[in-house]
């Protein structure tokens, strides 16, 4: 019964509401503020009765209420500063969009648009027409279709062209990527029948040939995405597989995963197969992602023979997988950058992948100077050579040379500093290595260096213990 006294000392709901709202230029939503007060008071009643804790005074309770309200008014989906050096960071939304793509989204968001209206003919049109010509022009494909991601693209192809029939896949390509996307399970969901051939490390042309029978619908090649099998290996080239498929009157489908439209090897990145090369080899259908090496919004792109694509467009499943006007607007702007031969200059992903080591070193030195100018003795700062990652399931073994800024805080552990940066506003994501916080300028966008310096200074401002 001794604990009842502190409970009775808690303020009334209306009293705490008034205190928490005092001094606000813009009032909190009344319902949300009252809910916050009830939550805070209820939590303190439990803490007093169950743990014997002493509640704060009225000002302290009001502070807790305001924090509760602010946390719920703050957007959950927020921009973050990516200082990890992982260009296509899946957890951070993969490809950041170009200025032009963002502007295109805003244009169609602020007004009506001709999403499914043919302005030339004055009648209903198809949303897929807006990007099909761009895709066929860039790749040489006969036709193109866009769905909401590459997993959906693979599912639609299998459901449309192989339901109830066999699909031949090398055992070395039965991949699982992030989010437990597994080729065997997608095949099963589509109604197709998986026929495995070869071994984990070696699959020969004769493996495919022996597997083809009267129930075979397609030969499916799958890019290994986020892993590589090295050493004693063998895989069949596209043109060989296409020749075999033609003799047996089956089709070849290739899931390229990231799907590059430019040859990155000329920048020292890769090699990574291009969409154009697969189509030129005669592959009937190619699928790939829009938000990886392409540098656009999340989408699944399907390119290939017109007759096969027509079958896909007639599948009722397509409506469940279709893209909206924002995706199409961003994708169109991204593809225009390729058509105008400006992709490397305007798409953030390609800018990050093709930036020179000298430029990265200069950016790191500049960042070091800015940090040294405001941190003083709070942190030891140095630059050192390191490696960035492509990410997004692309080129998993590739390490891109970079220059890192190394932070050794005087009164905090590296883990504590990283946590404070992650919880800051804006949040900052970093790497930790050997009790150092590492900042990679490769993945910083225009104007973010200054914000990063401010974030580090704020995170170190109140010190802490190791």
TASUL-V804725 format. One record per residue. RES is the residue in three letters. SS is DSSP state (@ for helix, = for strand, . for the rest). Layout:
<<RES:SS> <RES:SS>>
//
This chain:
<<UNK:.> <UNK:.> <UNK:.> <UNK:@> <UNK:@> <UNK:@> <UNK:@> <UNK:@> <UNK:@> <UNK:.> <UNK:.> <UNK:.> <UNK:@> <UNK:@> <UNK:@> <UNK:@> <UNK:@> <UNK:@> <UNK:@> <UNK:@> <UNK:@> <UNK:.> <UNK:.> <UNK:.> <UNK:.> <UNK:.> <UNK:.> <UNK:.> <UNK:.> <UNK:@> <UNK:@> <UNK:@> <UNK:@> <UNK:@> <UNK:@> <UNK:@> <UNK:@> <UNK:@> <UNK:@> <UNK:@> <UNK:@> <UNK:@> <UNK:@> <UNK:@> <UNK:@> <UNK:@> <UNK:@> <UNK:@> <UNK:@> <UNK:@> <UNK:@> <UNK:.> <UNK:.> <UNK:.> <UNK:.> <UNK:.> <UNK:.> <UNK:@> <UNK:@> <UNK:@> <UNK:@> <UNK:@> <UNK:@> <UNK:@> <UNK:@> <UNK:@> <UNK:@> <UNK:@> <UNK:@> <UNK:@> <UNK:@> <UNK:@> <UNK:@> <UNK:.> <UNK:.> <UNK:.> <UNK:.> <UNK:.> <UNK:.> <UNK:=> <UNK:=> <UNK:=> <UNK:.> <UNK:.> <UNK:.> <UNK:=> <UNK:=> <UNK:=> <UNK:.> <UNK:@> <UNK:@> <UNK:@> <UNK:.> <UNK:.> <UNK:.> <UNK:.> <UNK:.> <UNK:.> <UNK:@> <UNK:@> <UNK:@> <UNK:@> <UNK:@> <UNK:@> <UNK:@> <UNK:@> <UNK:@> <UNK:@> <UNK:@> <UNK:.> <UNK:.> <UNK:.> <UNK:.> <UNK:.> <UNK:.> <UNK:.> <UNK:=> <UNK:=> <UNK:.> <UNK:.> <UNK:.> <UNK:.> <UNK:=> <UNK:=> <UNK:.> <UNK:.> <UNK:.> <UNK:.> <UNK:@> <UNK:@> <UNK:@> <UNK:@> <UNK:@> <UNK:@> <UNK:@> <UNK:@> <UNK:@> <UNK:@> <UNK:@> <UNK:.> <UNK:.> <UNK:.> <UNK:=> <UNK:=> <UNK:=> <UNK:=> <UNK:=> <UNK:.> <UNK:.> <UNK:@> <UNK:@> <UNK:@> <UNK:@> <UNK:@> <UNK:@> <UNK:@> <UNK:@> <UNK:@> <UNK:@> <UNK:@> <UNK:@> <UNK:.> <UNK:.> <UNK:.> <UNK:.> <UNK:=> <UNK:=> <UNK:=> <UNK:=> <UNK:=> <UNK:@> <UNK:@> <UNK:@> <UNK:.> <UNK:.> <UNK:=> <UNK:=> <UNK:.> <UNK:.> <UNK:.> <UNK:=> <UNK:=> <UNK:@> <UNK:@> <UNK:@> <UNK:@> <UNK:@> <UNK:@> <UNK:@> <UNK:@> <UNK:.> <UNK:.> <UNK:=> <UNK:=> <UNK:=> <UNK:=> <UNK:=> <UNK:.> <UNK:.> <UNK:.> <UNK:.> <UNK:=> <UNK:.> <UNK:.> <UNK:@> <UNK:@> <UNK:@> <UNK:@> <UNK:@> <UNK:@> <UNK:@> <UNK:.> <UNK:.> <UNK:.> <UNK:.> <UNK:=> <UNK:=> <UNK:=> <UNK:=> <UNK:=> <UNK:=> <UNK:=> <UNK:.> <UNK:.> <UNK:.> <UNK:.> <UNK:.> <UNK:.> <UNK:.> <UNK:.> <UNK:.> <UNK:.> <UNK:.> <UNK:=> <UNK:.> <UNK:.> <UNK:.> <UNK:@> <UNK:@> <UNK:@> <UNK:@> <UNK:@> <UNK:@> <UNK:@> <UNK:@> <UNK:@> <UNK:@> <UNK:@> <UNK:.> <UNK:.> <UNK:=> <UNK:=> <UNK:=> <UNK:=> <UNK:=> <UNK:.> <UNK:.> <UNK:.> <UNK:.> <UNK:=> <UNK:.> <UNK:.> <UNK:.> <UNK:@> <UNK:@> <UNK:@> <UNK:@> <UNK:.> <UNK:.> <UNK:.> <UNK:.> <UNK:.> <UNK:.> <UNK:=> <UNK:@> <UNK:@> <UNK:@> <UNK:@> <UNK:@> <UNK:@> <UNK:.> <UNK:.> <UNK:.> <UNK:.> <UNK:=> <UNK:=> <UNK:=> <UNK:=> <UNK:=> <UNK:.> <UNK:.> <UNK:.> <UNK:.> <UNK:.> <UNK:.> <UNK:.> <UNK:.> <UNK:.> <UNK:.> <UNK:=> <UNK:=> <UNK:=> <UNK:=> <UNK:=> <UNK:.> <UNK:@> <UNK:@> <UNK:@> <UNK:@> <UNK:@> <UNK:@> <UNK:@> <UNK:@> <UNK:.> <UNK:.> <UNK:.> <UNK:@> <UNK:@> <UNK:@> <UNK:@> <UNK:@> <UNK:.> <UNK:.> <UNK:.> <UNK:@> <UNK:@> <UNK:@> <UNK:@> <UNK:@> <UNK:@> <UNK:@> <UNK:@> <UNK:@> <UNK:@> <UNK:@> <UNK:@> <UNK:@> <UNK:@> <UNK:@> <UNK:.> <UNK:.> <UNK:.> <UNK:@> <UNK:@> <UNK:@> <UNK:@> <UNK:.> <UNK:@> <UNK:@> <UNK:@> <UNK:@> <UNK:@> <UNK:@> <UNK:@> <UNK:.> <UNK:.> <UNK:@> <UNK:@> <UNK:@> <UNK:@> <UNK:@> <UNK:@> <UNK:@> <UNK:@> <UNK:@> <UNK:@> <UNK:@> <UNK:@> <UNK:@> <UNK:@> <UNK:@> <UNK:@> <UNK:@> <UNK:@> <UNK:@> <UNK:@> <UNK:@> <UNK:@> <UNK:=> <UNK:=> <UNK:=> <UNK:=> <UNK:=> <UNK:=> <UNK:=> <UNK:=> <UNK:=> <UNK:=> <UNK:=> <UNK:=> <UNK:=> <UNK:.> <UNK:.> <UNK:=> <UNK:=> <UNK:=> <UNK:=> <UNK:=> <UNK:=> <UNK:=> <UNK:=> <UNK:=> <UNK:=> <UNK:=> <UNK:=> <UNK:=> <UNK:=> <UNK:=> <UNK:=> <UNK:.> <UNK:.> <UNK:.> <UNK:.> <UNK:@> <UNK:@> <UNK:@> <UNK:@> <UNK:@> <UNK:@> <UNK:@> <UNK:@> <UNK:@> <UNK:.> <UNK:.> <UNK:.> <UNK:.> <UNK:=> <UNK:=> <UNK:=> <UNK:.> <UNK:=> <UNK:=> <UNK:=> <UNK:.> <UNK:.> <UNK:=> <UNK:=> <UNK:=> <UNK:=> <UNK:=> <UNK:@> <UNK:@> <UNK:@> <UNK:.> <UNK:.> <UNK:.> <UNK:.> <UNK:@> <UNK:@> <UNK:@> <UNK:@> <UNK:@> <UNK:@> <UNK:@> <UNK:@> <UNK:@> <UNK:@> <UNK:@> <UNK:@> <UNK:@> <UNK:.> <UNK:.> <UNK:.> <UNK:.> <UNK:.> <UNK:.>>
//
